[in-house]
Amino acid sequence: MTFVRDTAIDLPVHCLLDADGQLAPHTPAAGRDPALWRRAYAHMRLVRRFDERIYQLQRTGRLGTYASCLGQEALSTAIGLAMQADDVLAPYYRDQAAQLLRGVRMVEILRYWGGDERGSDFAGPREDLPDCVPIATQIPHAAGIATAIKLRQQKRAVLATIGDGGTSRGDFYEALNLAGVWHLPLVVVINNNQWAISVPLSAQTACRTLAQKAMAAGIPGVRVDGNDVLAMHAVVGEALARARAGKGPTLIEAITYRLCDHTTADDMSRYADAAQRDAAQGREPLRRLRALLEREAGWSEEDEAALQRGQGEVIEAAIAEYLATPAAPPTDMFDYLFAELPEELLEQRAALVEKREQTSSAPTAPAPSGRGGE
């Protein structure tokens, strides 16, 4: 018996807008709408400016470790534009663009990365999950939510995001298998930004593509240029429509490049090839969409300056609100951990309160009775 490994599988990469901002002839009518171009560009520009300011806050000690989304704004923007309000987002930690489009406030994002869990208490999308830093655990959570939606016979979908490195985790495979078996309304988008911290894609998997991992689960797998916001919008929109119509899950591999360090605790220059990174700069999403706007929609330097001026004011207002946020009482670490505190933690909480009363005149929240998280 001869065993042969199939190396011939070559899934196409969907693309509507090339690196020079030229639209493909087969671009659907929805992708030819200048209103969509302007909205997508304005949001990606906002997210990039916000990302830059967050980075500066971290470097000046006013915010904790942060995961930038530089060069990956199109992927998350397309997700936010394609989702319906009653869909559910289960993000990982580079989905600032989608979160903002879904109603998460800038100050909430700042609070989260500033180490304040109140940043996960969204004023807007109450059913969306918070950022998930543990790798791949959001995918089983998303499958569970999709199961509930299916049992309730609701025409909604769940979209989960994950990095390329996360697809090597058992959580990813198990949830994808479950989604296929139970025909769940789930869309999983892989941000293939070529790096799992310092580990390149070639050292993570022997698969020719990440999209073909869908085959083992018996579900469709699609590849798309993740720096092309129009192609991303079309592919994600179609996958969500399939899910809502009861046609089951989809796995999408969005091909991007991480133009930033993994987080502010990383130094990409120690492991990434500088020439490769420079080449990726020429394919980044804002440059190509702005080229389309300038050529086809009359976008000018004056438009650009007015856009950035207005966005700067919005961002600075959010930063001021974040910096003025009163510190959470340290008793929160106890009060929002269990429904009812175990005896040993009640003792620790009492010791903390006593210590603070001895060293500070600051008021302390009273001990909770019953459910601490409500």
N, C-alpha and C positions, 0 to 999 in steps of 0.2 A: 504494500500500500504506500502511495506517495502522498505526502502532505505538502500543500502549496499555500503559501501566504499571499493573499490577493493584494497586490500593490498598484493595481490599475484603477482603483476608484478615484475619480477626480471630479468632485462636485463643483459646479460653476459658482463663481462669485458674482452676485447680483450688484450692478452698479448703474446708476442713472446720471451721475454728475462726476466727470473725470477731474483729475488733479488741476486742470486748467480752467475749470468752471464751465465746461461744455456739456450741454444736455444730450443724452443719448436719443437717437431717433425713436426708440420704442418707449420713451417716457410717457406714462399714462397722463390723462388730462389733469388729475389731481396734483401731480408733480409739476405741472406747468403753470400753476397758479402763483403769480407774484406775491399775493397776500400771504401764502404759506412761506415763500422764500423770506419775506421781510420778518414775519413772526419768528421763524426758526433762527434767522441770523441775529435778530435783536436779543433773543433769549440766550443763544450761545455766547454772544458778546457780554451779556450781563453775567453769565456764569463764569466766564474767564476772568472778568474784572473782579468779581467776588472772590474767586479762587486766589487771585494774586494778593488781595487784601488779607485774606485769612492766613496766607503764608507769611505775610509781614507781621501779623499779630503773633503768630507762633514764634517767629524769630526774635521778637522783642519781649517774650516771656508772658504774653497776655492770653495765651491759648495753648492747649496741650498738643500732643502729637496729632498730625493731620494728614489725611490721604488726599492728595490733589487729583483733579480730573483733567489736567492739562492735556490737550490733544485728543480727548475722548468725549468732548461735549456733544457731538452730533448723535452719538449712540443714545445717551440718556435723554437728550432733548426730543428725539424722535419717539422714544417710549412715552414720554409725558404727553406729547401731542396726539399720539394714537390711542391712548387709554381713555375709556369712558369714566365718568365720575364715580360710578358704582363698582368699577373693577377694583381689584386689590393689588397693591404693589408690595412685593417682598424683596427689598433691595439688599445689596451688600454694602460697600462703603465708598463707592464712587458715583453715586446716583443723585448728586446734588441737583442736577438740571431737571430730572424727572420729578423730584420731590418738590421743587419750587413751583413747577407747573401744576402740580396736584394740590397746592395750597399750603404746603409747609412754609413757615415764615423763615426769613433769613436769620432772625435772632434765635430761632429754635435750633437751626443748624449750628450757629456759633456756640450756643450753650452746650450742645451735645459734645462738640470737639473741645470745649473748655472744661469738660469733666463734670458737667451738671446734667444729671439724668432728666431734669425737667425739660430739657430740650427734646426728649422723645415723646412728650405729652403734646402731640400736635393739635393746634387749634383747628386745622382744616381736615385732612383725611383721617378720620377717627379709626378706620379699619385697616389702614396701611400699617405695615410692620415698621419698627425702627431700624436704623442701620444695624447690619449684622457684621461684626468683626470676626467672630469665630468662622473658620472656613467651611463653607458649604452647608452649614446647619439650617440656613434659610430655605433650602430646597425641600426637605421633608416638611417643614412648616407650611410652605406654599402648597404642597400636595395635600396636606391635611385640610387647609382652607378650601381648596378646590373640591375636595370630597364633600365638604359641607354644602358648598354651592350646588353640586350635582344632586345631592340628596334632597335639597330644597327645591329643585327644578327651577333654579333661577337662571336667567340669561345674562350671566356675568362671567368674567374671566379673572384668573390670577396670573400675574406676570412676576417672575423672579429673575434676578440678575445674579451673575457669578463671574469670577475671573477665570482665566484659562487654567491656572494652577488648581482651582477648586474642583475642576472636572476630574482630577485624579483621586478625589476623596470618595469613600464608600457612600457617604450621605447622598452624593450626586447620583451615583448609579442606582442606589436603592429607590430613591424617590422617582427617578425617571422610569424605572421598571414598573413601579406602582402606578404611575400616571398612564403608562401604556396599557397595563392589564385592566385598570378600572376606567379607561377612556375619559380621563379627567379634563376639565376646562383649564388647562395649565399651559403657559408659554414660558420657556426658560431661555433667556438671552445670555450667551457667553460673551463677555468682553475679552476677546483674544488680543490683549495688548502686548503679547510676545514675551512677557516676563512674569514669573511667580516670585516676587521679590528679586533675587539675583539669579534665579534659575531660568534659562531660556526654554522656550517651548520644546525644542528638540530633545531636551533632557527630562521632560515631563511625561511624554507619551510617545508610543510607537505608532499611533494612528496617523494616517496621512492627513486627515483633517479632524477637527473636533466635532464638526457637525455629524460625521458618520457614526459617532457614538450613539446617535439616535437609533441606529439600525438594530442594536441589541435589544432595545426596548420596543421595537416594532412601531415606531412613530416617525413622522417626517423630520428630516434634518435639512436645514437650509444654511447656505453661506451668503454673507452680504458684506459689502464694503462699509465698515462701521464709521468711516470718515465722510461718508456720503449721506447726509441727513435725509435726502429725498428717497433714496433707496431704502434706508432704514425705516422711514415712515411707512413706505409701501409694504415692506415685508412684515414688519411688526403689526401693522393694521390688518393685513390679511390673516395672520396667525391668530390674532385676537378675535377676529370675526369667526374663524373656524371654531375656536373654543366656545364662544358664546352660542353658536348654532348647534352645539352638541357633536361636533366632528372630531373632538379629542385634542390631545396635546401636540405641541411643536417645539423642536429644539432649534434655536437660531445661533449660529456662530458669526459674530460681528468682528471683522478684522480691523484692528486699530494699531496704534503704537503708543506706548507710554512715554510721552515726552518729558515726564517729570520723574523725580525719585519715587520709589514705592510709597514712602511716607516721608515726613520731615525728619525721621530718625534714620534715613537711608542716604547713601551716596552712590548714585547710579554710575558716576564716572569711573568707579573702581571695577566695574564688570561689563559695561555696555560699550560697544564699538562706536566711537564718535562719528565716523563717516556714515554708519547706518542710521544713527540718530539724526544727523544733518539731512540725509535723504528723506527721512520720514517727515521732517519739517515741511518739505515741499508738497506733501499729501495731506496736511492737516486740514480739519474741516472748515474753519472760519475763512481761510484764504480762498478756498475753492468756491464757497457760497457767495462771498463778497464779489469775486470775479464775475459770477453769473449776474448778480444784482447790478453791477456797474455796466455790464454789456447789454442786458436785456430790460432793466427796470430803471435806468437813469440814476442809480445810487451815486451820490457825490461826496466829496470831502466834507461839505457843509452838513450833509445828512449824518455822516459818521461822527462829526464833532458834536452835533446836537444830541445824538443818541448817547454817546459816552458821557456827556455832561449831565444829562438827566439821570442816567444810571448811577453815576458817581454819587449823586445826592441821596439816592435811595439806599445805596450800600452804606454810606457814612452814617445815615440815620439808624440803620440796623446795628452797626457797630457801637454807636453811642448807647443804644438801648441795652445791648449786651454788656457793655462795660459798667453800666449803672445797675445791673441785676444784683439784688442783695444775695449774699452767700446763703446757701441752703444750710439749715441746722444740721450738725453732725449726727443727731439722732435719726435722721432720715435713713441712714444705713441700716438701722434696725427696723424702723417703722414700715418700710416698704419692701421687706425681704420675705416675710412669712405672713400668712393670714392671721395666725396667732403665734406669738413668739414662744419658743421653747424656754424652759425655766432658766437654763444657763445663759441664754441671750438676754432674758429679762434682768438677770444679775449684772451682766456686762453693761447693759443700757443704764441701769441705775448707777453703776460706778462711773460711767462717762458723765452723767448729769451731775453727780456729786463733785467730780473733778473740775468740771466747768464752773460750777458755782463757787468753787474755792479760788479759781484763777481769773474769773471774769465776771463782770456784771451783766453780760449779754443775756437776754432772755432765752430760755430753753423751752422747746415744745413739751407739753405734758405727755406723760406716758400714755400710749393708746389703750383703749379698752375694746376688746373684740378684734375686728379686722383692721390691721394696721394700714392696709393699702387703699382704704376707701375714704 
